[in-house]
């Protein structure tokens, strides 16, 4: 069975084909169809689906300055080395909230792999929704063969096991995890660069 595929429509929605599982911002299952158009301009009144609002507001597929450098940084610990690309990060903050002794944005360096047991660090890194975090020892490990999209409240689409018909989000970006812009403000479209967080974007 082939992977679901997301295609960009120029100055329009994300069109996904073959998806079998989708969850909305409230955690509810969304009825999926063989082909669906997902809003990425941030203005649809039928989110997460496109209602044509992109045409009314003059949405553009490209443009804007991407947040964060496209560079793969390395944080070496005694037992594990964490890799991080700022450009790919969607600022979901799972790492900082779940393992603050290792991931602390207020500290320099912000990542201290020795701050917790190596197994715990590995667990948190592998749960990073955007794939901005990875492990030097094994690259990006995915839990099984799931293919699904989750709509983050006031945030992006988290896509797991779904192909996208454009170049990767940045250096070292995982092939199976992608975070796609939903607010229309990212400078790294179709990928999320965390601008929704910086701008305080809301679903409604």
ChimeraX commands (.cxc) that place a marker at each C-alpha (Angstrom):
marker #1 position 0.00,0.00,0.00 radius 0.5
marker #1 position 1.47,3.36,-1.04 radius 0.5
marker #1 position 1.84,6.26,1.35 radius 0.5
marker #1 position -0.67,9.10,1.36 radius 0.5
marker #1 position 0.62,12.10,-0.60 radius 0.5
marker #1 position 0.19,15.83,0.00 radius 0.5
marker #1 position 0.32,18.09,-3.04 radius 0.5
marker #1 position 0.62,21.87,-2.98 radius 0.5
marker #1 position -1.79,23.94,-5.01 radius 0.5
marker #1 position -0.13,27.21,-6.01 radius 0.5
marker #1 position -1.54,30.01,-3.85 radius 0.5
marker #1 position -4.13,27.51,-2.66 radius 0.5
marker #1 position -4.74,24.58,-0.32 radius 0.5
marker #1 position -2.85,21.41,0.50 radius 0.5
marker #1 position -4.48,18.50,-1.31 radius 0.5
marker #1 position -4.02,15.12,0.34 radius 0.5
marker #1 position -4.73,11.83,-1.34 radius 0.5
marker #1 position -5.11,8.42,0.27 radius 0.5
marker #1 position -5.16,9.45,3.93 radius 0.5
marker #1 position -6.88,6.97,6.25 radius 0.5
marker #1 position -6.62,8.71,9.65 radius 0.5
marker #1 position -7.04,12.32,10.74 radius 0.5
marker #1 position -7.64,13.95,14.12 radius 0.5
marker #1 position -8.91,17.49,14.70 radius 0.5
marker #1 position -7.68,20.07,17.21 radius 0.5
marker #1 position -10.09,18.73,19.85 radius 0.5
marker #1 position -8.77,15.19,19.50 radius 0.5
marker #1 position -11.78,13.91,17.58 radius 0.5
marker #1 position -11.52,11.64,14.56 radius 0.5
marker #1 position -12.22,13.43,11.28 radius 0.5
marker #1 position -14.09,11.67,8.49 radius 0.5
marker #1 position -11.59,11.21,5.68 radius 0.5
marker #1 position -12.20,11.03,1.94 radius 0.5
marker #1 position -9.96,9.74,-0.85 radius 0.5
marker #1 position -9.04,13.33,-1.77 radius 0.5
marker #1 position -9.26,16.30,0.63 radius 0.5
marker #1 position -8.28,19.97,0.37 radius 0.5
marker #1 position -6.87,21.32,3.62 radius 0.5
marker #1 position -6.75,25.02,4.45 radius 0.5
marker #1 position -3.29,26.55,4.76 radius 0.5
marker #1 position -4.11,30.25,4.40 radius 0.5
marker #1 position -5.49,30.47,7.93 radius 0.5
marker #1 position -8.76,32.07,6.83 radius 0.5
marker #1 position -11.15,29.20,6.04 radius 0.5
marker #1 position -14.40,29.22,7.98 radius 0.5
marker #1 position -14.52,25.44,7.62 radius 0.5
marker #1 position -11.12,24.54,9.11 radius 0.5
marker #1 position -9.31,22.26,8.67 radius 0.5
marker #1 position -10.83,22.12,5.18 radius 0.5
marker #1 position -10.43,24.71,2.44 radius 0.5
marker #1 position -13.47,26.86,1.61 radius 0.5
marker #1 position -11.85,29.05,-1.05 radius 0.5
marker #1 position -10.93,31.89,1.31 radius 0.5
marker #1 position -7.35,31.84,0.00 radius 0.5
marker #1 position -8.59,33.51,-3.20 radius 0.5
marker #1 position -10.41,36.24,-1.29 radius 0.5
marker #1 position -7.42,37.18,0.88 radius 0.5
marker #1 position -4.77,36.90,-1.84 radius 0.5
marker #1 position -2.84,34.09,-0.16 radius 0.5
marker #1 position 0.58,33.32,-1.65 radius 0.5
marker #1 position 2.29,29.94,-1.47 radius 0.5
marker #1 position 5.70,31.51,-1.00 radius 0.5
marker #1 position 7.08,34.66,0.53 radius 0.5
marker #1 position 8.12,35.85,3.94 radius 0.5
marker #1 position 11.33,35.24,5.81 radius 0.5
marker #1 position 11.77,31.81,7.34 radius 0.5
marker #1 position 12.19,31.68,11.09 radius 0.5
marker #1 position 15.38,29.99,12.25 radius 0.5
marker #1 position 18.51,28.99,10.36 radius 0.5
marker #1 position 18.61,25.90,8.18 radius 0.5
marker #1 position 21.53,24.34,10.03 radius 0.5
marker #1 position 22.00,21.04,11.81 radius 0.5
marker #1 position 23.33,21.65,15.32 radius 0.5
marker #1 position 24.89,18.95,17.50 radius 0.5
marker #1 position 24.68,18.66,21.28 radius 0.5
marker #1 position 26.97,15.92,22.54 radius 0.5
marker #1 position 26.35,14.10,25.79 radius 0.5
marker #1 position 28.13,11.24,27.49 radius 0.5
marker #1 position 25.72,8.61,26.18 radius 0.5
marker #1 position 23.64,10.33,23.52 radius 0.5
marker #1 position 24.10,13.13,20.97 radius 0.5
marker #1 position 21.07,15.25,20.05 radius 0.5
marker #1 position 20.81,16.92,16.64 radius 0.5
marker #1 position 18.60,19.98,16.05 radius 0.5
marker #1 position 17.57,22.11,13.06 radius 0.5
marker #1 position 15.97,25.46,14.10 radius 0.5
marker #1 position 14.33,25.92,10.67 radius 0.5
marker #1 position 12.34,22.69,11.02 radius 0.5
marker #1 position 11.12,23.36,14.59 radius 0.5
marker #1 position 7.40,24.15,14.94 radius 0.5
marker #1 position 7.69,25.33,18.56 radius 0.5
marker #1 position 5.30,22.70,19.87 radius 0.5
marker #1 position 7.57,22.75,22.96 radius 0.5
marker #1 position 7.01,19.08,23.80 radius 0.5
marker #1 position 10.69,18.69,24.58 radius 0.5
marker #1 position 10.87,21.70,26.91 radius 0.5
marker #1 position 7.68,20.85,28.80 radius 0.5
marker #1 position 8.34,17.12,29.13 radius 0.5
marker #1 position 12.09,17.21,29.81 radius 0.5
marker #1 position 13.08,20.72,30.97 radius 0.5
marker #1 position 16.32,19.51,32.56 radius 0.5
marker #1 position 17.56,18.70,29.06 radius 0.5
marker #1 position 15.71,21.20,26.88 radius 0.5
marker #1 position 15.62,24.75,28.30 radius 0.5
marker #1 position 15.22,27.63,25.80 radius 0.5
marker #1 position 16.39,30.09,28.47 radius 0.5
marker #1 position 19.78,28.39,28.85 radius 0.5
marker #1 position 22.85,28.42,26.62 radius 0.5
marker #1 position 23.29,25.93,25.19 radius 0.5
marker #1 position 19.59,25.20,25.30 radius 0.5
marker #1 position 20.10,21.42,25.07 radius 0.5
marker #1 position 22.03,19.46,27.71 radius 0.5
marker #1 position 21.86,15.72,26.85 radius 0.5
marker #1 position 23.40,14.87,30.24 radius 0.5
marker #1 position 20.46,16.44,32.09 radius 0.5
marker #1 position 18.46,13.19,32.17 radius 0.5
marker #1 position 18.99,9.45,31.61 radius 0.5
marker #1 position 19.87,8.68,27.99 radius 0.5
marker #1 position 16.80,6.48,27.50 radius 0.5
marker #1 position 14.52,9.35,28.50 radius 0.5
marker #1 position 16.32,11.75,26.16 radius 0.5
marker #1 position 15.91,9.27,23.30 radius 0.5
marker #1 position 12.19,8.90,24.06 radius 0.5
marker #1 position 11.55,12.65,23.96 radius 0.5
marker #1 position 13.64,13.23,20.84 radius 0.5
marker #1 position 11.81,10.48,18.97 radius 0.5
marker #1 position 8.46,12.00,19.96 radius 0.5
marker #1 position 9.33,15.40,18.44 radius 0.5
marker #1 position 6.38,16.07,16.09 radius 0.5
marker #1 position 8.34,18.12,13.54 radius 0.5
marker #1 position 11.46,15.99,13.35 radius 0.5
marker #1 position 13.60,19.03,14.21 radius 0.5
marker #1 position 15.21,16.88,16.90 radius 0.5
marker #1 position 17.00,13.67,16.02 radius 0.5
marker #1 position 19.63,11.33,17.41 radius 0.5
marker #1 position 23.03,11.09,15.80 radius 0.5
marker #1 position 23.24,7.43,16.76 radius 0.5
marker #1 position 20.23,6.25,14.80 radius 0.5
marker #1 position 18.74,9.07,12.77 radius 0.5
marker #1 position 14.95,9.33,12.86 radius 0.5
marker #1 position 13.13,6.31,14.22 radius 0.5
marker #1 position 9.42,6.04,13.68 radius 0.5
marker #1 position 6.99,3.98,15.78 radius 0.5
marker #1 position 5.53,1.61,13.20 radius 0.5
marker #1 position 3.98,2.34,9.83 radius 0.5
marker #1 position 1.21,4.76,10.81 radius 0.5
marker #1 position 0.03,7.36,8.31 radius 0.5
marker #1 position -2.02,10.13,9.87 radius 0.5
marker #1 position -2.52,13.86,10.22 radius 0.5
marker #1 position -3.22,15.64,13.49 radius 0.5
marker #1 position -4.48,19.22,13.60 radius 0.5
marker #1 position -2.76,21.11,16.42 radius 0.5
marker #1 position -4.98,23.65,18.17 radius 0.5
marker #1 position -3.92,27.14,17.07 radius 0.5
marker #1 position -1.03,25.52,15.26 radius 0.5
marker #1 position 0.08,23.44,12.27 radius 0.5
marker #1 position -0.73,20.06,10.78 radius 0.5
marker #1 position 1.39,17.24,12.17 radius 0.5
marker #1 position 1.85,14.71,9.38 radius 0.5
marker #1 position 3.22,11.24,10.10 radius 0.5
marker #1 position 4.05,8.76,7.36 radius 0.5
marker #1 position 2.81,11.10,4.62 radius 0.5
marker #1 position 4.80,12.15,1.54 radius 0.5
marker #1 position 4.93,15.81,0.45 radius 0.5
marker #1 position 5.67,16.74,-3.15 radius 0.5
marker #1 position 8.21,19.48,-2.33 radius 0.5
marker #1 position 11.77,19.62,-1.02 radius 0.5
marker #1 position 12.42,18.74,2.66 radius 0.5
marker #1 position 11.87,21.41,5.31 radius 0.5
marker #1 position 15.59,21.73,6.03 radius 0.5
marker #1 position 18.88,19.94,6.55 radius 0.5
marker #1 position 18.49,16.70,8.48 radius 0.5
marker #1 position 14.67,16.81,8.29 radius 0.5
marker #1 position 13.09,13.41,8.78 radius 0.5
marker #1 position 11.37,11.74,5.85 radius 0.5
marker #1 position 8.40,10.48,7.89 radius 0.5
marker #1 position 7.59,13.42,10.19 radius 0.5
marker #1 position 6.49,16.74,8.78 radius 0.5
marker #1 position 4.82,19.79,10.27 radius 0.5
marker #1 position 2.85,21.82,7.72 radius 0.5
marker #1 position 1.82,25.45,7.99 radius 0.5
marker #1 position -1.87,26.07,8.65 radius 0.5
marker #1 position -1.82,29.77,9.55 radius 0.5
marker #1 position -0.52,31.03,6.20 radius 0.5
marker #1 position 2.27,33.03,7.87 radius 0.5
marker #1 position 5.28,30.70,7.67 radius 0.5
marker #1 position 8.31,31.87,5.73 radius 0.5
marker #1 position 9.14,28.23,4.96 radius 0.5
marker #1 position 5.85,27.13,3.34 radius 0.5
marker #1 position 4.48,24.56,3.00 radius 0.5
marker #1 position 6.27,23.74,6.25 radius 0.5
marker #1 position 5.66,25.35,9.63 radius 0.5
marker #1 position 8.46,27.52,11.01 radius 0.5
marker #1 position 6.79,28.46,14.30 radius 0.5
marker #1 position 5.47,31.83,13.13 radius 0.5
marker #1 position 1.96,30.93,14.33 radius 0.5
marker #1 position 3.35,30.88,17.87 radius 0.5
marker #1 position 5.29,34.14,17.49 radius 0.5
marker #1 position 2.26,35.91,15.97 radius 0.5
marker #1 position -0.32,34.46,18.37 radius 0.5
marker #1 position -2.37,32.97,15.54 radius 0.5
marker #1 position -5.71,31.43,16.54 radius 0.5
marker #1 position -8.04,28.97,14.82 radius 0.5
marker #1 position -10.95,31.37,14.98 radius 0.5
marker link #1:1,2 radius 0.2
marker link #1:2,3 radius 0.2
marker link #1:3,4 radius 0.2
marker link #1:4,5 radius 0.2
marker link #1:5,6 radius 0.2
marker link #1:6,7 radius 0.2
marker link #1:7,8 radius 0.2
marker link #1:8,9 radius 0.2
marker link #1:9,10 radius 0.2
marker link #1:10,11 radius 0.2
marker link #1:11,12 radius 0.2
marker link #1:12,13 radius 0.2
marker link #1:13,14 radius 0.2
marker link #1:14,15 radius 0.2
marker link #1:15,16 radius 0.2
marker link #1:16,17 radius 0.2
marker link #1:17,18 radius 0.2
marker link #1:18,19 radius 0.2
marker link #1:19,20 radius 0.2
marker link #1:20,21 radius 0.2
marker link #1:21,22 radius 0.2
marker link #1:22,23 radius 0.2
marker link #1:23,24 radius 0.2
marker link #1:24,25 radius 0.2
marker link #1:25,26 radius 0.2
marker link #1:26,27 radius 0.2
marker link #1:27,28 radius 0.2
marker link #1:28,29 radius 0.2
marker link #1:29,30 radius 0.2
marker link #1:30,31 radius 0.2
marker link #1:31,32 radius 0.2
marker link #1:32,33 radius 0.2
marker link #1:33,34 radius 0.2
marker link #1:34,35 radius 0.2
marker link #1:35,36 radius 0.2
marker link #1:36,37 radius 0.2
marker link #1:37,38 radius 0.2
marker link #1:38,39 radius 0.2
marker link #1:39,40 radius 0.2
marker link #1:40,41 radius 0.2
marker link #1:41,42 radius 0.2
marker link #1:42,43 radius 0.2
marker link #1:43,44 radius 0.2
marker link #1:44,45 radius 0.2
marker link #1:45,46 radius 0.2
marker link #1:46,47 radius 0.2
marker link #1:47,48 radius 0.2
marker link #1:48,49 radius 0.2
marker link #1:49,50 radius 0.2
marker link #1:50,51 radius 0.2
marker link #1:51,52 radius 0.2
marker link #1:52,53 radius 0.2
marker link #1:53,54 radius 0.2
marker link #1:54,55 radius 0.2
marker link #1:55,56 radius 0.2
marker link #1:56,57 radius 0.2
marker link #1:57,58 radius 0.2
marker link #1:58,59 radius 0.2
marker link #1:59,60 radius 0.2
marker link #1:60,61 radius 0.2
marker link #1:61,62 radius 0.2
marker link #1:62,63 radius 0.2
marker link #1:63,64 radius 0.2
marker link #1:64,65 radius 0.2
marker link #1:65,66 radius 0.2
marker link #1:66,67 radius 0.2
marker link #1:67,68 radius 0.2
marker link #1:68,69 radius 0.2
marker link #1:69,70 radius 0.2
marker link #1:70,71 radius 0.2
marker link #1:71,72 radius 0.2
marker link #1:72,73 radius 0.2
marker link #1:73,74 radius 0.2
marker link #1:74,75 radius 0.2
marker link #1:75,76 radius 0.2
marker link #1:76,77 radius 0.2
marker link #1:77,78 radius 0.2
marker link #1:78,79 radius 0.2
marker link #1:79,80 radius 0.2
marker link #1:80,81 radius 0.2
marker link #1:81,82 radius 0.2
marker link #1:82,83 radius 0.2
marker link #1:83,84 radius 0.2
marker link #1:84,85 radius 0.2
marker link #1:85,86 radius 0.2
marker link #1:86,87 radius 0.2
marker link #1:87,88 radius 0.2
marker link #1:88,89 radius 0.2
marker link #1:89,90 radius 0.2
marker link #1:90,91 radius 0.2
marker link #1:91,92 radius 0.2
marker link #1:92,93 radius 0.2
marker link #1:93,94 radius 0.2
marker link #1:94,95 radius 0.2
marker link #1:95,96 radius 0.2
marker link #1:96,97 radius 0.2
marker link #1:97,98 radius 0.2
marker link #1:98,99 radius 0.2
marker link #1:99,100 radius 0.2
marker link #1:100,101 radius 0.2
marker link #1:101,102 radius 0.2
marker link #1:102,103 radius 0.2
marker link #1:103,104 radius 0.2
marker link #1:104,105 radius 0.2
marker link #1:105,106 radius 0.2
marker link #1:106,107 radius 0.2
marker link #1:107,108 radius 0.2
marker link #1:108,109 radius 0.2
marker link #1:109,110 radius 0.2
marker link #1:110,111 radius 0.2
marker link #1:111,112 radius 0.2
marker link #1:112,113 radius 0.2
marker link #1:113,114 radius 0.2
marker link #1:114,115 radius 0.2
marker link #1:115,116 radius 0.2
marker link #1:116,117 radius 0.2
marker link #1:117,118 radius 0.2
marker link #1:118,119 radius 0.2
marker link #1:119,120 radius 0.2
marker link #1:120,121 radius 0.2
marker link #1:121,122 radius 0.2
marker link #1:122,123 radius 0.2
marker link #1:123,124 radius 0.2
marker link #1:124,125 radius 0.2
marker link #1:125,126 radius 0.2
marker link #1:126,127 radius 0.2
marker link #1:127,128 radius 0.2
marker link #1:128,129 radius 0.2
marker link #1:129,130 radius 0.2
marker link #1:130,131 radius 0.2
marker link #1:131,132 radius 0.2
marker link #1:132,133 radius 0.2
marker link #1:133,134 radius 0.2
marker link #1:134,135 radius 0.2
marker link #1:135,136 radius 0.2
marker link #1:136,137 radius 0.2
marker link #1:137,138 radius 0.2
marker link #1:138,139 radius 0.2
marker link #1:139,140 radius 0.2
marker link #1:140,141 radius 0.2
marker link #1:141,142 radius 0.2
marker link #1:142,143 radius 0.2
marker link #1:143,144 radius 0.2
marker link #1:144,145 radius 0.2
marker link #1:145,146 radius 0.2
marker link #1:146,147 radius 0.2
marker link #1:147,148 radius 0.2
marker link #1:148,149 radius 0.2
marker link #1:149,150 radius 0.2
marker link #1:150,151 radius 0.2
marker link #1:151,152 radius 0.2
marker link #1:152,153 radius 0.2
marker link #1:153,154 radius 0.2
marker link #1:154,155 radius 0.2
marker link #1:155,156 radius 0.2
marker link #1:156,157 radius 0.2
marker link #1:157,158 radius 0.2
marker link #1:158,159 radius 0.2
marker link #1:159,160 radius 0.2
marker link #1:160,161 radius 0.2
marker link #1:161,162 radius 0.2
marker link #1:162,163 radius 0.2
marker link #1:163,164 radius 0.2
marker link #1:164,165 radius 0.2
marker link #1:165,166 radius 0.2
marker link #1:166,167 radius 0.2
marker link #1:167,168 radius 0.2
marker link #1:168,169 radius 0.2
marker link #1:169,170 radius 0.2
marker link #1:170,171 radius 0.2
marker link #1:171,172 radius 0.2
marker link #1:172,173 radius 0.2
marker link #1:173,174 radius 0.2
marker link #1:174,175 radius 0.2
marker link #1:175,176 radius 0.2
marker link #1:176,177 radius 0.2
marker link #1:177,178 radius 0.2
marker link #1:178,179 radius 0.2
marker link #1:179,180 radius 0.2
marker link #1:180,181 radius 0.2
marker link #1:181,182 radius 0.2
marker link #1:182,183 radius 0.2
marker link #1:183,184 radius 0.2
marker link #1:184,185 radius 0.2
marker link #1:185,186 radius 0.2
marker link #1:186,187 radius 0.2
marker link #1:187,188 radius 0.2
marker link #1:188,189 radius 0.2
marker link #1:189,190 radius 0.2
marker link #1:190,191 radius 0.2
marker link #1:191,192 radius 0.2
marker link #1:192,193 radius 0.2
marker link #1:193,194 radius 0.2
marker link #1:194,195 radius 0.2
marker link #1:195,196 radius 0.2
marker link #1:196,197 radius 0.2
marker link #1:197,198 radius 0.2
marker link #1:198,199 radius 0.2
marker link #1:199,200 radius 0.2
marker link #1:200,201 radius 0.2
marker link #1:201,202 radius 0.2
marker link #1:202,203 radius 0.2
marker link #1:203,204 radius 0.2
view
